Amino acid sequence: MATKYLDHKLECPYCLTIRLRIPEDARPDTLISCDDCGEYLGTWDELQTDFEKQGGQNGVFRLDKGRIKRIS
C-alpha cells in the first residue's frame, strides 16, 4: 500500500511540516519557502518534480493551485 505522507523536498527539514509558500504567479524558477518557518525549500520546478516522484496526481494527494489536498 502506498504511503499516506509526503516527504522529501516537500517536507521542511527545519520544522518538519509540509506548508509551502507559493506565489500565485509562480514560475519554474520561483523560490519556494516553508509557510511555517520561512526557510527556503527549493524552486517551484524542483518541488513539483519531487511531488510527481511521490505519486503526483495519481497518489494519495493532489496538487491544485499550489495547495496539496488528500484525495483518499
Secondary structure in CASP SS format (residue, H / E / C, confidence):
PFRMAT SS
TARGET T0000
AUTHOR 0000-0000-0000
METHOD secondary structure of the structure
MODEL  1
M C 1.00
A C 1.00
T C 1.00
K C 1.00
Y C 1.00
L C 1.00
D C 1.00
H H 1.00
K H 1.00
L H 1.00
E C 1.00
C C 1.00
P C 1.00
Y C 1.00
C C 1.00
L C 1.00
T C 1.00
I C 1.00
R C 1.00
L E 1.00
R E 1.00
I C 1.00
P C 1.00
E C 1.00
D C 1.00
A C 1.00
R C 1.00
P C 1.00
D C 1.00
T C 1.00
L E 1.00
I E 1.00
S E 1.00
C E 1.00
D C 1.00
D C 1.00
C C 1.00
G C 1.00
E C 1.00
Y E 1.00
L E 1.00
G E 1.00
T E 1.00
W H 1.00
D H 1.00
E H 1.00
L H 1.00
Q H 1.00
T H 1.00
D H 1.00
F H 1.00
E H 1.00
K H 1.00
Q C 1.00
G C 1.00
G H 1.00
Q H 1.00
N H 1.00
G C 1.00
V C 1.00
F E 1.00
R E 1.00
L E 1.00
D E 1.00
K C 1.00
G C 1.00
R E 1.00
I E 1.00
K E 1.00
R E 1.00
I C 1.00
S C 1.00
END
